Amino acid sequence: MDLDLREPAVDLHVDRTARPSAAPADASAPAVDGKALERRGRAWLIWSFLACPCHLPLTLGFLGVVLGGTALGAVLRDNAWLAGGVITAVWAAGTARGLWLVRKGERGELTCAAPDR
């Protein structure tokens, strides 16, 4: 059982200096345009606005009513500070992701198709 390790079965070399073309490589790999990235970023911003810390009393009250009488509701009631911290972290992460996508869409970054093989 002799293995020939001199030549790889697949060419793993990726040319990182070549700029990808604006057109898709093939029909199965559609390019993402800047407008779509901006829309996706704005959707992230809208949804993270619902978890905004300034709405924390309303959010905790809503979750308390919805989860009342359940084990998760009891955990929420006993750990309100932890729940507030988690909600604030979700808001910060969602806002950061939304702003990042909007900026990338405006600059035209991340809008290239998959590279040709």
BAKE-964648 format. One record per residue (C-alpha): y, z, x; residue number from 1; chain. Coordinates in pm, 1 decimal. Example, Ala and Ser with C-alpha at 12.3 -4.5 7.8 and 13.67 -1.06 7.14 Angstrom:
2
R / -450.0 / 780.0 / 1230.0 / 1 / A
R / -106.0 / 714.0 / 1367.0 / 2 / A
This chain:
117
R / 0.0 / 0.0 / 0.0 / 1 / A
R / 284.4 / -134.5 / 214.1 / 2 / A
R / 635.3 / -131.4 / 69.7 / 3 / A
R / 889.6 / -379.9 / 197.2 / 4 / A
R / 1218.4 / -187.0 / 211.8 / 5 / A
R / 1420.1 / -449.4 / 399.8 / 6 / A
R / 1575.8 / -621.8 / 96.1 / 7 / A
R / 1675.3 / -444.5 / -224.8 / 8 / A
R / 1547.3 / -586.9 / -551.7 / 9 / A
R / 1897.7 / -565.5 / -701.0 / 10 / A
R / 2227.5 / -631.9 / -524.8 / 11 / A
R / 2408.1 / -296.3 / -545.3 / 12 / A
R / 2721.8 / -409.7 / -361.8 / 13 / A
R / 3038.1 / -387.0 / -569.8 / 14 / A
R / 3351.3 / -559.9 / -443.7 / 15 / A
R / 3622.6 / -300.9 / -508.7 / 16 / A
R / 3900.7 / -515.3 / -362.3 / 17 / A
R / 3873.7 / -791.3 / -621.1 / 18 / A
R / 4092.3 / -753.7 / -927.4 / 19 / A
R / 3909.1 / -799.9 / -1255.8 / 20 / A
R / 4018.7 / -1085.6 / -1473.8 / 21 / A
R / 4202.6 / -1029.2 / -1799.7 / 22 / A
R / 3943.3 / -1233.1 / -1990.7 / 23 / A
R / 3612.0 / -1074.8 / -2085.4 / 24 / A
R / 3321.0 / -1141.9 / -1851.6 / 25 / A
R / 3105.1 / -1253.5 / -2141.5 / 26 / A
R / 3095.8 / -1228.2 / -2518.9 / 27 / A
R / 2896.0 / -903.0 / -2509.3 / 28 / A
R / 3165.0 / -717.1 / -2308.4 / 29 / A
R / 3491.5 / -732.5 / -2507.0 / 30 / A
R / 3812.3 / -631.8 / -2333.2 / 31 / A
R / 4015.6 / -340.3 / -2468.3 / 32 / A
R / 4378.8 / -431.6 / -2520.2 / 33 / A
R / 4673.8 / -200.5 / -2464.3 / 34 / A
R / 4758.0 / -173.9 / -2834.0 / 35 / A
R / 4410.2 / -42.3 / -2913.4 / 36 / A
R / 4445.7 / 222.7 / -2642.6 / 37 / A
R / 4783.4 / 325.2 / -2780.4 / 38 / A
R / 4643.3 / 352.8 / -3135.2 / 39 / A
R / 4352.3 / 560.4 / -3008.9 / 40 / A
R / 4593.9 / 784.5 / -2817.1 / 41 / A
R / 4811.3 / 832.7 / -3122.7 / 42 / A
R / 4504.3 / 925.0 / -3327.1 / 43 / A
R / 4419.2 / 1189.1 / -3066.0 / 44 / A
R / 4775.9 / 1322.3 / -3090.7 / 45 / A
R / 4767.3 / 1339.5 / -3470.7 / 46 / A
R / 4435.1 / 1522.1 / -3481.4 / 47 / A
R / 4535.3 / 1763.6 / -3206.7 / 48 / A
R / 4857.8 / 1835.3 / -3399.6 / 49 / A
R / 4639.1 / 1994.6 / -3667.5 / 50 / A
R / 4514.6 / 2245.5 / -3408.6 / 51 / A
R / 4866.9 / 2316.0 / -3277.1 / 52 / A
R / 4917.9 / 2684.5 / -3186.0 / 53 / A
R / 5229.2 / 2701.4 / -3404.6 / 54 / A
R / 4993.7 / 2646.3 / -3699.6 / 55 / A
R / 4759.1 / 2918.8 / -3573.6 / 56 / A
R / 4814.9 / 3164.1 / -3862.7 / 57 / A
R / 4747.6 / 2886.6 / -4113.4 / 58 / A
R / 4444.8 / 2760.4 / -3918.7 / 59 / A
R / 4292.7 / 3107.6 / -3884.3 / 60 / A
R / 4362.0 / 3180.3 / -4252.8 / 61 / A
R / 4200.9 / 2850.3 / -4357.1 / 62 / A
R / 3896.7 / 2910.8 / -4137.0 / 63 / A
R / 3871.7 / 3268.3 / -4269.5 / 64 / A
R / 3864.5 / 3143.2 / -4630.1 / 65 / A
R / 3621.3 / 2860.4 / -4560.2 / 66 / A
R / 3388.0 / 3067.9 / -4345.1 / 67 / A
R / 3422.8 / 3390.1 / -4548.3 / 68 / A
R / 3088.3 / 3556.0 / -4622.8 / 69 / A
R / 2910.5 / 3381.1 / -4335.2 / 70 / A
R / 2810.9 / 3508.1 / -3994.3 / 71 / A
R / 3058.6 / 3270.5 / -3832.8 / 72 / A
R / 3332.2 / 3412.4 / -4056.4 / 73 / A
R / 3249.4 / 3765.2 / -3937.1 / 74 / A
R / 3264.4 / 3649.8 / -3573.4 / 75 / A
R / 3600.9 / 3484.8 / -3642.0 / 76 / A
R / 3733.1 / 3803.3 / -3806.5 / 77 / A
R / 3619.2 / 4024.5 / -3518.2 / 78 / A
R / 3737.4 / 3789.6 / -3241.7 / 79 / A
R / 4067.4 / 3648.8 / -3366.4 / 80 / A
R / 4218.1 / 3642.4 / -3015.8 / 81 / A
R / 3924.3 / 3446.2 / -2879.6 / 82 / A
R / 3941.1 / 3204.9 / -3173.0 / 83 / A
R / 4313.6 / 3160.1 / -3111.8 / 84 / A
R / 4245.8 / 3087.2 / -2745.7 / 85 / A
R / 3980.4 / 2828.3 / -2832.8 / 86 / A
R / 4208.9 / 2660.8 / -3087.5 / 87 / A
R / 4492.1 / 2653.0 / -2832.6 / 88 / A
R / 4260.9 / 2501.3 / -2568.9 / 89 / A
R / 4146.5 / 2233.8 / -2816.1 / 90 / A
R / 4509.9 / 2151.8 / -2892.8 / 91 / A
R / 4604.3 / 2129.0 / -2524.9 / 92 / A
R / 4305.0 / 1908.9 / -2437.8 / 93 / A
R / 4359.8 / 1678.5 / -2737.7 / 94 / A
R / 4730.3 / 1641.6 / -2664.8 / 95 / A
R / 4666.4 / 1568.6 / -2297.9 / 96 / A
R / 4401.7 / 1308.5 / -2383.3 / 97 / A
R / 4628.2 / 1144.1 / -2642.0 / 98 / A
R / 4925.4 / 1123.8 / -2406.1 / 99 / A
R / 4701.6 / 988.0 / -2127.7 / 100 / A
R / 4565.8 / 711.3 / -2353.2 / 101 / A
R / 4912.3 / 617.0 / -2480.4 / 102 / A
R / 5050.4 / 594.1 / -2125.6 / 103 / A
R / 4755.3 / 387.7 / -2004.5 / 104 / A
R / 4792.6 / 153.6 / -2301.2 / 105 / A
R / 5164.4 / 106.7 / -2239.8 / 106 / A
R / 5110.3 / 28.8 / -1872.2 / 107 / A
R / 4820.4 / -204.7 / -1938.9 / 108 / A
R / 4579.5 / 5.4 / -1735.1 / 109 / A
R / 4217.8 / 46.0 / -1846.3 / 110 / A
R / 4239.7 / -285.9 / -2026.8 / 111 / A
R / 4014.2 / -490.0 / -1802.6 / 112 / A
R / 3675.5 / -633.4 / -1892.1 / 113 / A
R / 3350.6 / -547.9 / -1720.2 / 114 / A
R / 3323.3 / -714.7 / -1376.8 / 115 / A
R / 3109.3 / -1026.0 / -1330.7 / 116 / A
R / 2774.1 / -990.2 / -1161.1 / 117 / A
